[in-house]
Amino acid sequence: MTERAIGVMLPRDLPADLFRTFARRAEALGFDELWVVEDCFFRGGVAQAAAALAMTERIRVGIGILPAAVRNAAFTAMEAATLAELFPGRIDVGIGHGMRGWMTQVGAWPASPLTMLGEHLDAVRAVLRGGPVDAEGRYVNLDAIDLNTPPSSVPRVLAGVRGPKSLALAGRSADGTILAEPVTPEYVADALRHIAPTREHRIVAYCVAVVDDSADAARTAARPALEWIGEPDWDVHIAPLPFADEFRALRASAATRAEFVAALPDGWVDQLAVVGTTDDARTRIGQLHDAGVTTTVLIPVGPDPLVALENLARVL
């Protein structure tokens, strides 16, 4: 792990029989970090992280993002502490409110997601540092919670959030922030303005990524992964961009998502993804790091995740 790290995401729908191969190959290729996703209803984040850590030797593994709405803070801390004990210095834990649609689907969306997340983050970080920990809040109530064997290497707890109030909460209550795709230098700058960190604070950026000898081929491959951008929840990602109004107009005029991404100008695709030749991708990653990103996490795109992984490794 470095302060300008490059990670890769293990696809949420990766066939189970490729899990070990992907994790080990990501490590062998030299990626600094491997991030696993807890999206409904694919696979659990803690289980994936434990498997990936056990299958590898050095690569740092991040979980992004555990929804606090469906977890007890003491048990979140216990799971994170167990991974940190077994694999010291190799685990990051991302926690967010949870996607409203999914949380509503399971009957767990709170009346105040911001309060809930803040209480959860504060409690998890306190328990991991060693107890006893007491908390009396609206959503988190703890009575002398004290881990039997607190980890000697305390895992970092990051907030996976968007929106000004949630980003400000991340600055107060987390060791870092996970910014979901699409991440641009402009969005990073805007997010940092709200986070307003006063201590060390990591920024992990998820980025749709395709590397190819042909920049046009890379853009073509990346477009399907961008088709949902422009939905209301993601407008905060677009708002800081100089073409935000044109982008919104194009999204509104498109009859389908496929029509929308087909009409995206090449220059916009280049801004919304890490895409193009090896040099193009390296340049974009450098711009993200210069803007304040600590780890750029590349999201593989394409029908063969192992081929995509090999191509992404060309930027290392």
N, C-alpha and C positions, 0 to 999 in steps of 0.2 A: 504494500500500500504506500502510495506517495501522496503529496499534497495536490498533485495534478494527475489524479488517477484515472484510468480508463477501465470501466467494467463492462460486463455484458449481462443481459437478462436471459435467464432460462425461460423459454417460451411457456406460457401458462398451459398450453395445450400440447406440449411435447409428449409424444408417446412414451409410456412408462419404460419400454425396453430401450429407449435412447437416453434415459436420464443419466445413468452412470457415464456413458460415453461422452455426452455433452459436457458434464461437469468436469470430468478429468481432462478432456481436450481443451476446455477453456483455461484450465490451469497450465497445461503443457504449452499452450500457445503464448502464455505470458500475460494474460489479463490480470489486473490487480484485484478485481472484485467480481463476484458472481452474485446476482440478485435474483431471488425467487419471489413470485407473485402470489398473493392470496386474493384472487378474484372469485366471486360467486359465479358459478358453483363448479370450480375446477379442482384445485388441490389446496390443502391446508399449508399455511406458510411455515409454521414451526416444524411440522413433519418433513417438509421439503428441505428446510435448512439443515436439520439434523442429518438427513441422508446425504446431502451435498457435502457437509463438513466431514462426515465419516468416510466418504469416497475420495476425498482429496487430502492434500497435506499442508498446503501453505495459503491457498487463495482465501481471501476474506469473503464471507458470505453475508449478504444483507437480506432482510425480510421486508418486502414492501408490497402491500401495506396492511398491517393487522387492524381490523375495525374495532375500535374501543367499545363501540356500542354493544357488542355481543360478548364482552370479556369482563371478568373481574380483575381489578388491577393487581391484587396480590398474586393471583395465578399467572397473569401475564409476566410479572416479575420473576416468579418461580421458574417458569419455562425459560425465560431469557437467562437467568442465573445458571440453570442447568447446562445450557449450551455453552455459556462462558466458562464454566468449570471444566467441562469436557474438552473444549477447544479454545483455550485462553487466547485473547487478542485477535480472534477471527470472526466475531459476530457483531453485526449492527441490526438493530430492531427498529423498523418503521411502524408508527402507529398513527391512524387517522380517525376521523369521525365514522368512516364508512360511507359508501355511496348511498344516497338517500333512497333510491329505488330498491336496491338490494336489502337495505336495513328495514324498509317498510315491508318488503316481501316476507321477511322473517319475523316481523312484529317487534323490531328493536330500535326504531328511530326515536330518539329522545326529544322531549319538548325543547331542550336547550342543548344542541350538539356542541356548542362552543364551551359551555360550562362543563359538560360531561368530559370532553377531551382534555381540557385543562386539568381537571381533578385527576384524571387517569394518568396523564403524563407525569404530573408532580408526584403522585403516589408511587408509580413504577420506579422512577429515578431514585426516590428516597429509599425504597425497600432494597434496591440493588446496591446502594451505598452501605447498607447495614443498618439494622434496627436497634431497638424496637421503634416502629413507626405507628403513629396514631393519625387518623384523619376523620374528620366529621364534615361531610359535604352533602351536596344535594344528591350526588350519584355515587360517590366513593366514601365508604365508611370502614375504617380499619382500627382494630384494637390490638395494640402491641404486636404488630406483625414483625417478626424477626427471623430472617432466613437462618437455617441451621448452619449452613456453610456459605456465607456470602462469597461471591467470586472475587479472587484477587485481582483479576483484570475485569473491571466493570464495563459491560457492553455499552456502546453508545445508543441512546434512544433518540430517534429522529421523528419529527412530525411530518406526515404526508398530507399536505393541505393545499388549498388555494383560496384566494379571496383575502382582502385586507385584514379583517379581524382575525382570521385563522392564522395568517402569516405572522401577525404581531404576537399571537399566542405562542407560536413556534419559537419566536425569538426569546420569549420569557421562560418557556417551560421545557425546551428540548435542546439536545446537543447539536441538532442540525435540522435541515428541512429537505424533504424529498419533493421535487417539482416534477409533476407528471408531464408527459409529452403533450403538445409540442413545447420545447424550451428553446427560446432565442435569447441572444444577449440582451435585447430590450426587455424581455420578460424577466430575466434574471435581475437586471437593474431595478425594475419596478418592484419585484418581490423583496429584494434586499432593503429597499426603502421602507417597506412595511415591517419586515422582520426586525430591522434596526438592532442588529446584534451588538451587545456590549462586552461579549467574551467570545472565545473560540466557538465558531458555529459553522458546521459543514453544510455545503449545498450539493445535493445529489440530483443530477438532471437526467431524466429519462428521455431518450431521443430515438425516434424511428431512424434506422440506419441501413443503408445499402451502399456497398463499395463494389465498383465494377470498372473495368478498363474503359468502358463507354459511359460517359456521364448521362447520356440520353437513356441508355438501358437502365441505369441505376434509378433515374427519376421514374421511369415507367414502372419499375418493380416497387418503388416506394409509394406510389399514389394510392393503391388500395388501403394501405395502412393509415392514410390521412383522411379517409372519407368521412369519418364521424366528426372531424374538427369543424367547429362552427355551431355545434349544439350549444344551447344557452349556458350550461355550466362551464363551458370552456372559453367563453368570451373574454375572461380575464387574461387568457394567454394571448389573445389576438389584439386586445385593446392598445397595448403599447406600440404596435407595429405601424410603420408609416403608411401601409396600405390597408389599414383596418377597415375603413369605410367601404373601400372597393371589395374587400374580402367578404364583408357582410352582405353586400349587394349581390355578389355572385352566388353566395350560399342561398340567399332568399329566392333568387331567380331560377335556381336549378331544380328540376322536377324530381331528380333522384340523387342519391349520394354518388353513384357512379358518374352521372353527368357532371356533378360538381367537381370531382377530382380530375376528371378528364379535361375540364376547362381551366384548371389552375395554371397560371403562367409558370414557366420553368423557374423563373427567379423566385417565385413564392415557394415552390417546392424546395429550392435550395435553402431558403430561410427556415422552413418548418421541419427540416430533417437534416441529419448528417448524411449527405448523399453525394455521389459522384465518384470521381477517380480517387485513388489513394491520396494524392496531394490535396484534392478538394476536401476530402473528409478530414484530413489532418489540420488543414487550415481552419475548418469550422470548429473542430474540437478545441483548437488553440484560442479561437475567439470566445468560446464559452468559458474556458478557464480564465481568460483575461477578464471576463465580465464578473467573475467571482465563483464559478463552479469549482467544487473540490473534486468530485467524481462525475465523469460523463459516462452514463450507462447506455450502451448501444443495444437497441432492440432489434434482433434479427428479423428480417423480412424475406419471405419467399417460400416455395413449396418444400425445400429441403433445408431444415434448420442447421444441419451439420455443414453443408456447403456454405450457407450464409455465415456461419461462425468462422469458417476458414477465411472467407473473403474479408470479414470485419477485422480479423487479426492482422491484415496487411497494414493497418494504421499504427500498429505498435512499434 
